[in-house]
Amino acid sequence: MRFLKKVAMPALLLLLGLCAVVYALDDLWARYRGKPVVEVKVDRDFTARNRWSQIEYSISTPEADTTQICVQAMLPHFGYAPCWYVVKHTIQQTENP
């Protein structure tokens, strides 16, 4: 119990404080740059289960593809995902009922 009070609790509080500072600095940097948002083209794939419970994929037409807005930051801000994540996940799968 002494270990928890002497070492683990201050280390946990330090880690939480560090995370809060990193998020705040990233948010301030994104606001300083004026909400740096970018549109990324996202392809859609539709999935459906057949009667044997196997998943079938169908690719959408190029007209149905959309763009997704992302923010150029390390963490999500302003309700948008970071661009480094969106660029790596450009295929969205939509399940048909």
N, CA, C and O atoms as a Tinker XYZ file with bonds, in Angstrom:
   388  protein
     1  N      0.819000   -1.184000    0.000000    73     2
     2  CA     0.000000    0.000000    0.000000    64     1     3
     3  C      0.872000    1.260000    0.000000    63     2     4     5
     4  O      0.501000    2.278000   -0.585000    81     3
     5  N      2.011000    1.185000    0.647000    73     3     6
     6  CA     2.903000    2.350000    0.670000    64     5     7
     7  C      3.441000    2.646000   -0.725000    63     6     8     9
     8  O      3.602000    3.805000   -1.108000    81     7
     9  N      3.718000    1.573000   -1.485000    73     7    10
    10  CA     4.210000    1.762000   -2.847000    64     9    11
    11  C      3.201000    2.544000   -3.683000    63    10    12    13
    12  O      3.571000    3.417000   -4.469000    81    11
    13  N      1.928000    2.220000   -3.504000    73    11    14
    14  CA     0.879000    2.885000   -4.255000    64    13    15
    15  C      0.827000    4.371000   -3.918000    63    14    16    17
    16  O      0.667000    5.206000   -4.808000    81    15
    17  N      0.960000    4.697000   -2.660000    73    15    18
    18  CA     0.875000    6.093000   -2.239000    64    17    19
    19  C      2.139000    6.876000   -2.595000    63    18    20    21
    20  O      2.059000    8.060000   -2.920000    81    19
    21  N      3.280000    6.242000   -2.539000    73    19    22
    22  CA     4.538000    6.963000   -2.731000    64    21    23
    23  C      4.975000    7.050000   -4.190000    63    22    24    25
    24  O      5.539000    8.067000   -4.594000    81    23
    25  N      4.734000    6.024000   -4.984000    73    23    26
    26  CA     5.286000    5.993000   -6.332000    64    25    27
    27  C      4.205000    6.004000   -7.416000    63    26    28    29
    28  O      4.256000    6.827000   -8.330000    81    27
    29  N      3.246000    5.113000   -7.322000    73    27    30
    30  CA     2.292000    4.928000   -8.412000    64    29    31
    31  C      1.349000    6.116000   -8.572000    63    30    32    33
    32  O      1.086000    6.532000   -9.700000    81    31
    33  N      0.840000    6.667000   -7.493000    73    31    34
    34  CA    -0.104000    7.769000   -7.598000    64    33    35
    35  C      0.536000    9.039000   -8.168000    63    34    36    37
    36  O     -0.059000    9.645000   -9.060000    81    35
    37  N      1.702000    9.473000   -7.709000    73    35    38
    38  CA     2.326000   10.637000   -8.342000    64    37    39
    39  C      2.703000   10.393000   -9.812000    63    38    40    41
    40  O      2.608000   11.302000  -10.637000    81    39
    41  N      3.129000    9.171000  -10.133000    73    39    42
    42  CA     3.459000    8.859000  -11.526000    64    41    43
    43  C      2.211000    8.931000  -12.411000    63    42    44    45
    44  O      2.276000    9.427000  -13.536000    81    43
    45  N      1.093000    8.445000  -11.915000    73    43    46
    46  CA    -0.158000    8.508000  -12.666000    64    45    47
    47  C     -0.613000    9.955000  -12.853000    63    46    48    49
    48  O     -1.041000   10.337000  -13.942000    81    47
    49  N     -0.521000   10.749000  -11.806000    73    47    50
    50  CA    -0.896000   12.160000  -11.916000    64    49    51
    51  C      0.030000   12.911000  -12.866000    63    50    52    53
    52  O     -0.425000   13.780000  -13.608000    81    51
    53  N      1.302000   12.595000  -12.855000    73    51    54
    54  CA     2.249000   13.213000  -13.768000    64    53    55
    55  C      1.927000   12.843000  -15.218000    63    54    56    57
    56  O      1.975000   13.698000  -16.103000    81    55
    57  N      1.606000   11.591000  -15.458000    73    55    58
    58  CA     1.249000   11.134000  -16.797000    64    57    59
    59  C     -0.026000   11.805000  -17.298000    63    58    60    61
    60  O     -0.088000   12.226000  -18.453000    81    59
    61  N     -1.041000   11.908000  -16.447000    73    59    62
    62  CA    -2.278000   12.578000  -16.835000    64    61    63
    63  C     -2.043000   14.056000  -17.111000    63    62    64    65
    64  O     -2.602000   14.604000  -18.061000    81    63
    65  N     -1.226000   14.702000  -16.297000    73    63    66
    66  CA    -0.901000   16.103000  -16.523000    64    65    67
    67  C     -0.147000   16.314000  -17.821000    63    66    68    69
    68  O     -0.398000   17.280000  -18.543000    81    67
    69  N      0.779000   15.413000  -18.120000    73    67    70
    70  CA     1.537000   15.495000  -19.362000    64    69    71
    71  C      0.628000   15.329000  -20.576000    63    70    72    73
    72  O      0.783000   16.035000  -21.573000    81    71
    73  N     -0.317000   14.398000  -20.494000    73    71    74
    74  CA    -1.274000   14.203000  -21.591000    64    73    75
    75  C     -2.133000   15.451000  -21.794000    63    74    76    77
    76  O     -2.394000   15.846000  -22.930000    81    75
    77  N     -2.568000   16.067000  -20.712000    73    75    78
    78  CA    -3.381000   17.280000  -20.805000    64    77    79
    79  C     -2.586000   18.422000  -21.425000    63    78    80    81
    80  O     -3.126000   19.183000  -22.228000    81    79
    81  N     -1.324000   18.552000  -21.068000    73    79    82
    82  CA    -0.480000   19.616000  -21.634000    64    81    83
    83  C     -0.253000   19.387000  -23.130000    63    82    84    85
    84  O     -0.308000   20.336000  -23.912000    81    83
    85  N      0.001000   18.145000  -23.534000    73    83    86
    86  CA     0.219000   17.837000  -24.948000    64    85    87
    87  C     -1.043000   18.139000  -25.751000    63    86    88    89
    88  O     -0.960000   18.727000  -26.829000    81    87
    89  N     -2.211000   17.743000  -25.238000    73    87    90
    90  CA    -3.462000   18.016000  -25.949000    64    89    91
    91  C     -3.721000   19.518000  -26.044000    63    90    92    93
    92  O     -4.129000   20.010000  -27.097000    81    91
    93  N     -3.490000   20.242000  -24.968000    73    91    94
    94  CA    -3.715000   21.687000  -24.977000    64    93    95
    95  C     -2.772000   22.389000  -25.951000    63    94    96    97
    96  O     -3.201000   23.283000  -26.681000    81    95
    97  N     -1.501000   22.005000  -25.976000    73    95    98
    98  CA    -0.561000   22.619000  -26.913000    64    97    99
    99  C     -0.912000   22.294000  -28.365000    63    98   100   101
   100  O     -0.785000   23.151000  -29.239000    81    99
   101  N     -1.349000   21.073000  -28.624000    73    99   102
   102  CA    -1.758000   20.697000  -29.973000    64   101   103
   103  C     -2.999000   21.490000  -30.395000    63   102   104   105
   104  O     -3.100000   21.916000  -31.545000    81   103
   105  N     -3.933000   21.685000  -29.480000    73   103   106
   106  CA    -5.128000   22.469000  -29.771000    64   105   107
   107  C     -4.776000   23.930000  -30.031000    63   106   108   109
   108  O     -5.296000   24.532000  -30.970000    81   107
   109  N     -3.909000   24.501000  -29.217000    73   107   110
   110  CA    -3.498000   25.890000  -29.429000    64   109   111
   111  C     -2.769000   26.055000  -30.754000    63   110   112   113
   112  O     -2.960000   27.059000  -31.441000    81   111
   113  N     -1.938000   25.086000  -31.123000    73   111   114
   114  CA    -1.220000   25.167000  -32.387000    64   113   115
   115  C     -2.197000   25.093000  -33.571000    63   114   116   117
   116  O     -2.033000   25.807000  -34.559000    81   115
   117  N     -3.215000   24.224000  -33.465000    73   115   118
   118  CA    -4.201000   24.115000  -34.534000    64   117   119
   119  C     -5.034000   25.393000  -34.631000    63   118   120   121
   120  O     -5.354000   25.832000  -35.736000    81   119
   121  N     -5.387000   25.993000  -33.503000    73   119   122
   122  CA    -6.147000   27.248000  -33.536000    64   121   123
   123  C     -5.289000   28.394000  -34.056000    63   122   124   125
   124  O     -5.792000   29.271000  -34.758000    81   123
   125  N     -4.013000   28.398000  -33.726000    73   123   126
   126  CA    -3.107000   29.437000  -34.195000    64   125   127
   127  C     -2.989000   29.405000  -35.720000    63   126   128   129
   128  O     -2.875000   30.448000  -36.364000    81   127
   129  N     -3.016000   28.206000  -36.285000    73   127   130
   130  CA    -2.916000   28.055000  -37.734000    64   129   131
   131  C     -4.252000   28.313000  -38.418000    63   130   132   133
   132  O     -4.324000   28.254000  -39.645000    81   131
   133  N     -5.310000   28.596000  -37.668000    73   131   134
   134  CA    -6.591000   28.942000  -38.259000    64   133   135
   135  C     -7.411000   27.757000  -38.713000    63   134   136   137
   136  O     -7.894000   27.758000  -39.845000    81   135
   137  N     -7.588000   26.756000  -37.892000    73   135   138
   138  CA    -8.333000   25.543000  -38.219000    64   137   139
   139  C     -7.850000   24.940000  -39.538000    63   138   140   141
   140  O     -8.585000   24.965000  -40.525000    81   139
   141  N     -6.661000   24.413000  -39.573000    73   139   142
   142  CA    -6.109000   23.879000  -40.823000    64   141   143
   143  C     -6.788000   22.575000  -41.223000    63   142   144   145
   144  O     -6.332000   21.494000  -40.852000    81   143
   145  N     -7.865000   22.676000  -41.971000    73   143   146
   146  CA    -8.602000   21.486000  -42.389000    64   145   147
   147  C     -8.300000   21.181000  -43.848000    63   146   148   149
   148  O     -8.022000   22.079000  -44.643000    81   147
   149  N     -8.360000   19.911000  -44.181000    73   147   150
   150  CA    -8.058000   19.419000  -45.518000    64   149   151
   151  C     -9.145000   18.424000  -45.898000    63   150   152   153
   152  O     -9.667000   17.716000  -45.037000    81   151
   153  N     -9.490000   18.366000  -47.178000    73   151   154
   154  CA   -10.445000   17.372000  -47.661000    64   153   155
   155  C     -9.674000   16.212000  -48.289000    63   154   156   157
   156  O     -8.783000   16.417000  -49.113000    81   155
   157  N    -10.031000   14.995000  -47.886000    73   155   158
   158  CA    -9.373000   13.786000  -48.387000    64   157   159
   159  C    -10.439000   12.927000  -49.062000    63   158   160   161
   160  O    -11.519000   12.728000  -48.506000    81   159
   161  N    -10.139000   12.418000  -50.258000    73   159   162
   162  CA   -11.074000   11.561000  -50.984000    64   161   163
   163  C    -11.133000   10.195000  -50.311000    63   162   164   165
   164  O    -10.105000    9.577000  -50.035000    81   163
   165  N    -12.351000    9.740000  -50.053000    73   163   166
   166  CA   -12.567000    8.472000  -49.364000    64   165   167
   167  C    -13.406000    7.571000  -50.261000    63   166   168   169
   168  O    -14.457000    7.986000  -50.750000    81   167
   169  N    -12.950000    6.343000  -50.480000    73   167   170
   170  CA   -13.695000    5.352000  -51.262000    64   169   171
   171  C    -14.618000    4.579000  -50.336000    63   170   172   173
   172  O    -14.308000    4.370000  -49.164000    81   171
   173  N    -15.748000    4.160000  -50.870000    73   171   174
   174  CA   -16.696000    3.388000  -50.064000    64   173   175
   175  C    -16.835000    1.986000  -50.622000    63   174   176   177
   176  O    -16.909000    1.783000  -51.834000    81   175
   177  N    -16.867000    1.038000  -49.729000    73   175   178
   178  CA   -17.164000   -0.350000  -50.056000    64   177   179
   179  C    -18.390000   -0.749000  -49.260000    63   178   180   181
   180  O    -18.528000   -0.383000  -48.092000    81   179
   181  N    -19.277000   -1.498000  -49.892000    73   179   182
   182  CA   -20.476000   -1.961000  -49.219000    64   181   183
   183  C    -20.325000   -3.442000  -48.902000    63   182   184   185
   184  O    -19.859000   -4.221000  -49.734000    81   183
   185  N    -20.719000   -3.818000  -47.705000    73   183   186
   186  CA   -20.648000   -5.221000  -47.300000    64   185   187
   187  C    -22.046000   -5.720000  -46.985000    63   186   188   189
   188  O    -22.894000   -4.968000  -46.502000    81   187
   189  N    -22.277000   -6.990000  -47.262000    73   187   190
   190  CA   -23.557000   -7.619000  -46.947000    64   189   191
   191  C    -23.310000   -9.084000  -46.643000    63   190   192   193
   192  O    -22.416000   -9.708000  -47.216000    81   191
   193  N    -24.097000   -9.618000  -45.752000    73   191   194
   194  CA   -23.987000  -11.049000  -45.416000    64   193   195
   195  C    -24.956000  -11.841000  -46.300000    63   194   196   197
   196  O    -26.120000  -11.472000  -46.459000    81   195
   197  N    -24.450000  -12.930000  -46.866000    73   195   198
   198  CA   -25.329000  -13.777000  -47.652000    64   197   199
   199  C    -25.983000  -14.817000  -46.745000    63   198   200   201
   200  O    -25.815000  -14.782000  -45.525000    81   199
   201  N    -26.711000  -15.718000  -47.336000    73   199   202
   202  CA   -27.465000  -16.675000  -46.508000    64   201   203
   203  C    -26.583000  -17.702000  -45.806000    63   202   204   205
   204  O    -27.059000  -18.411000  -44.920000    81   203
   205  N    -25.311000  -17.799000  -46.181000    73   203   206
   206  CA   -24.381000  -18.711000  -45.516000    64   205   207
   207  C    -23.519000  -17.968000  -44.503000    63   206   208   209
   208  O    -22.510000  -18.499000  -44.041000    81   207
   209  N    -23.904000  -16.757000  -44.158000    73   207   210
   210  CA   -23.210000  -15.889000  -43.185000    64   209   211
   211  C    -21.801000  -15.524000  -43.633000    63   210   212   213
   212  O    -20.921000  -15.286000  -42.806000    81   211
   213  N    -21.594000  -15.481000  -44.930000    73   211   214
   214  CA   -20.336000  -15.007000  -45.469000    64   213   215
   215  C    -20.503000  -13.550000  -45.885000    63   214   216   217
   216  O    -21.593000  -13.127000  -46.271000    81   215
   217  N    -19.432000  -12.799000  -45.804000    73   215   218
   218  CA   -19.495000  -11.381000  -46.146000    64   217   219
   219  C    -19.158000  -11.205000  -47.618000    63   218   220   221
   220  O    -18.146000  -11.710000  -48.103000    81   219
   221  N    -20.025000  -10.479000  -48.323000    73   219   222
   222  CA   -19.805000  -10.159000  -49.720000    64   221   223
   223  C    -19.504000   -8.668000  -49.825000    63   222   224   225
   224  O    -20.159000   -7.849000  -49.179000    81   223
   225  N    -18.526000   -8.326000  -50.629000    73   223   226
   226  CA   -18.115000   -6.937000  -50.807000    64   225   227
   227  C    -18.541000   -6.445000  -52.175000    63   226   228   229
   228  O    -18.473000   -7.186000  -53.156000    81   227
   229  N    -18.979000   -5.203000  -52.243000    73   227   230
   230  CA   -19.258000   -4.571000  -53.530000    64   229   231
   231  C    -18.671000   -3.161000  -53.489000    63   230   232   233
   232  O    -18.831000   -2.430000  -52.511000    81   231
   233  N    -17.999000   -2.808000  -54.557000    73   231   234
   234  CA   -17.331000   -1.516000  -54.634000    64   233   235
   235  C    -18.307000   -0.498000  -55.195000    63   234   236   237
   236  O    -19.042000   -0.789000  -56.139000    81   235
   237  N    -18.317000    0.684000  -54.621000    73   235   238
   238  CA   -19.222000    1.728000  -55.075000    64   237   239
   239  C    -18.707000    2.375000  -56.351000    63   238   240   241
   240  O    -17.551000    2.194000  -56.734000    81   239
   241  N    -19.566000    3.117000  -56.990000    73   239   242
   242  CA   -19.177000    3.835000  -58.203000    64   241   243
   243  C    -18.346000    5.051000  -57.815000    63   242   244   245
   244  O    -18.463000    5.535000  -56.689000    81   243
   245  N    -17.514000    5.556000  -58.713000    73   243   246
   246  CA   -16.696000    6.736000  -58.381000    64   245   247
   247  C    -17.534000    7.964000  -58.034000    63   246   248   249
   248  O    -17.069000    8.830000  -57.293000    81   247
   249  N    -18.766000    8.058000  -58.557000    73   247   250
   250  CA   -19.613000    9.197000  -58.228000    64   249   251
   251  C    -20.078000    9.160000  -56.777000    63   250   252   253
   252  O    -20.363000   10.200000  -56.185000    81   251
   253  N    -20.155000    7.949000  -56.203000    73   251   254
   254  CA   -20.633000    7.814000  -54.828000    64   253   255
   255  C    -19.531000    8.053000  -53.803000    63   254   256   257
   256  O    -19.808000    8.180000  -52.611000    81   255
   257  N    -18.295000    8.114000  -54.256000    73   255   258
   258  CA   -17.199000    8.361000  -53.330000    64   257   259
   259  C    -17.300000    9.780000  -52.786000    63   258   260   261
   260  O    -17.754000   10.689000  -53.481000    81   259
   261  N    -16.883000    9.961000  -51.568000    73   259   262
   262  CA   -17.037000   11.245000  -50.911000    64   261   263
   263  C    -15.682000   11.782000  -50.466000    63   262   264   265
   264  O    -14.651000   11.123000  -50.602000    81   263
   265  N    -15.717000   12.979000  -49.941000    73   263   266
   266  CA   -14.527000   13.553000  -49.327000    64   265   267
   267  C    -14.782000   13.679000  -47.838000    63   266   268   269
   268  O    -15.907000   13.934000  -47.408000    81   267
   269  N    -13.756000   13.501000  -47.075000    73   267   270
   270  CA   -13.843000   13.615000  -45.627000    64   269   271
   271  C    -12.919000   14.730000  -45.179000    63   270   272   273
   272  O    -11.779000   14.826000  -45.633000    81   271
   273  N    -13.412000   15.565000  -44.295000    73   271   274
   274  CA   -12.620000   16.684000  -43.794000    64   273   275
   275  C    -11.796000   16.207000  -42.611000    63   274   276   277
   276  O    -12.294000   15.508000  -41.728000    81   275
   277  N    -10.515000   16.600000  -42.608000    73   275   278
   278  CA    -9.629000   16.237000  -41.509000    64   277   279
   279  C     -8.835000   17.461000  -41.087000    63   278   280   281
   280  O     -8.734000   18.435000  -41.834000    81   279
   281  N     -8.276000   17.409000  -39.900000    73   279   282
   282  CA    -7.494000   18.523000  -39.367000    64   281   283
   283  C     -6.026000   18.112000  -39.316000    63   282   284   285
   284  O     -5.694000   16.990000  -38.933000    81   283
   285  N     -5.152000   19.042000  -39.709000    73   283   286
   286  CA    -3.725000   18.750000  -39.694000    64   285   287
   287  C     -3.180000   18.993000  -38.287000    63   286   288   289
   288  O     -2.659000   20.064000  -37.974000    81   287
   289  N     -3.314000   17.985000  -37.467000    73   287   290
   290  CA    -2.846000   18.040000  -36.089000    64   289   291
   291  C     -2.515000   16.622000  -35.652000    63   290   292   293
   292  O     -2.783000   15.662000  -36.374000    81   291
   293  N     -1.937000   16.498000  -34.475000    73   291   294
   294  CA    -1.565000   15.194000  -33.964000    64   293   295
   295  C     -2.772000   14.465000  -33.366000    63   294   296   297
   296  O     -2.851000   13.238000  -33.418000    81   295
   297  N     -3.713000   15.231000  -32.795000    73   295   298
   298  CA    -4.887000   14.676000  -32.136000    64   297   299
   299  C     -6.149000   15.255000  -32.771000    63   298   300   301
   300  O     -6.068000   16.283000  -33.442000    81   299
   301  N     -7.317000   14.628000  -32.582000    73   299   302
   302  CA    -8.543000   15.165000  -33.171000    64   301   303
   303  C     -8.956000   16.476000  -32.504000    63   302   304   305
   304  O     -8.926000   16.610000  -31.281000    81   303
   305  N     -9.348000   17.449000  -33.354000    73   303   306
   306  CA    -9.815000   18.753000  -32.881000    64   305   307
   307  C    -10.963000   19.218000  -33.762000    63   306   308   309
   308  O    -11.095000   18.770000  -34.901000    81   307
   309  N    -11.786000   20.105000  -33.246000    73   307   310
   310  CA   -12.887000   20.743000  -33.968000    64   309   311
   311  C    -13.887000   19.730000  -34.511000    63   310   312   313
   312  O    -14.624000   20.045000  -35.446000    81   311
   313  N    -13.933000   18.544000  -33.963000    73   311   314
   314  CA   -14.850000   17.514000  -34.435000    64   313   315
   315  C    -14.357000   16.739000  -35.639000    63   314   316   317
   316  O    -15.121000   15.970000  -36.222000    81   315
   317  N    -13.104000   16.916000  -36.032000    73   315   318
   318  CA   -12.537000   16.230000  -37.184000    64   317   319
   319  C    -11.417000   15.292000  -36.736000    63   318   320   321
   320  O    -10.743000   15.532000  -35.735000    81   319
   321  N    -11.242000   14.230000  -37.499000    73   319   322
   322  CA   -10.155000   13.289000  -37.232000    64   321   323
   323  C     -8.850000   13.878000  -37.758000    63   322   324   325
   324  O     -8.873000   14.700000  -38.674000    81   323
   325  N     -7.724000   13.475000  -37.201000    73   323   326
   326  CA    -6.442000   13.967000  -37.724000    64   325   327
   327  C     -6.166000   13.407000  -39.121000    63   326   328   329
   328  O     -6.555000   12.285000  -39.444000    81   327
   329  N     -5.487000   14.212000  -39.940000    73   327   330
   330  CA    -5.227000   13.819000  -41.335000    64   329   331
   331  C     -4.338000   12.587000  -41.442000    63   330   332   333
   332  O     -4.507000   11.791000  -42.365000    81   331
   333  N     -3.399000   12.411000  -40.521000    73   331   334
   334  CA    -2.522000   11.246000  -40.606000    64   333   335
   335  C     -3.330000    9.961000  -40.472000    63   334   336   337
   336  O     -2.931000    8.930000  -41.013000    81   335
   337  N     -4.457000   10.000000  -39.762000    73   335   338
   338  CA    -5.306000    8.818000  -39.615000    64   337   339
   339  C     -6.207000    8.635000  -40.837000    63   338   340   341
   340  O     -6.369000    7.519000  -41.332000    81   339
   341  N     -6.792000    9.732000  -41.321000    73   339   342
   342  CA    -7.719000    9.643000  -42.442000    64   341   343
   343  C     -7.001000    9.187000  -43.708000    63   342   344   345
   344  O     -7.554000    8.405000  -44.481000    81   343
   345  N     -5.785000    9.663000  -43.928000    73   343   346
   346  CA    -5.038000    9.279000  -45.127000    64   345   347
   347  C     -4.728000    7.784000  -45.125000    63   346   348   349
   348  O     -4.683000    7.165000  -46.188000    81   347
   349  N     -4.519000    7.208000  -43.973000    73   347   350
   350  CA    -4.234000    5.768000  -43.889000    64   349   351
   351  C     -5.499000    4.915000  -43.964000    63   350   352   353
   352  O     -5.415000    3.710000  -44.203000    81   351
   353  N     -6.672000    5.525000  -43.762000    73   351   354
   354  CA    -7.942000    4.793000  -43.779000    64   353   355
   355  C     -8.876000    5.416000  -44.819000    63   354   356   357
   356  O     -9.917000    5.972000  -44.470000    81   355
   357  N     -8.502000    5.321000  -46.089000    73   355   358
   358  CA    -9.298000    5.952000  -47.140000    64   357   359
   359  C    -10.414000    5.066000  -47.677000    63   358   360   361
   360  O    -11.153000    5.492000  -48.564000    81   359
   361  N    -10.555000    3.865000  -47.172000    73   359   362
   362  CA   -11.651000    2.989000  -47.591000    64   361   363
   363  C    -12.600000    2.808000  -46.415000    63   362   364   365
   364  O    -12.213000    2.288000  -45.369000    81   363
   365  N    -13.851000    3.243000  -46.595000    73   363   366
   366  CA   -14.863000    3.092000  -45.557000    64   365   367
   367  C    -15.780000    1.939000  -45.943000    63   366   368   369
   368  O    -16.244000    1.857000  -47.080000    81   367
   369  N    -16.033000    1.066000  -45.003000    73   367   370
   370  CA   -16.938000   -0.042000  -45.263000    64   369   371
   371  C    -18.290000    0.253000  -44.639000    63   370   372   373
   372  O    -18.382000    0.565000  -43.452000    81   371
   373  N    -19.342000    0.154000  -45.450000    73   371   374
   374  CA   -20.698000    0.383000  -44.997000    64   373   375
   375  C    -21.441000   -0.931000  -45.083000    63   374   376   377
   376  O    -21.417000   -1.598000  -46.118000    81   375
   377  N    -22.103000   -1.308000  -43.997000    73   375   378
   378  CA   -22.811000   -2.584000  -43.980000    64   377   379
   379  C    -24.242000   -2.381000  -44.417000    63   378   380   381
   380  O    -24.951000   -1.531000  -43.876000    81   379
   381  N    -24.674000   -3.167000  -45.404000    73   379   382
   382  CA   -26.062000   -3.129000  -45.851000    64   381   383
   383  C    -26.872000   -4.096000  -45.005000    63   382   384   385
   384  O    -26.406000   -5.195000  -44.706000    81   383
   385  N    -28.054000   -3.712000  -44.625000    73   383   386
   386  CA   -28.877000   -4.631000  -43.808000    64   385   387
   387  C    -29.405000   -5.797000  -44.606000    63   386   388
   388  O    -30.107000   -6.649000  -44.063000    81   387
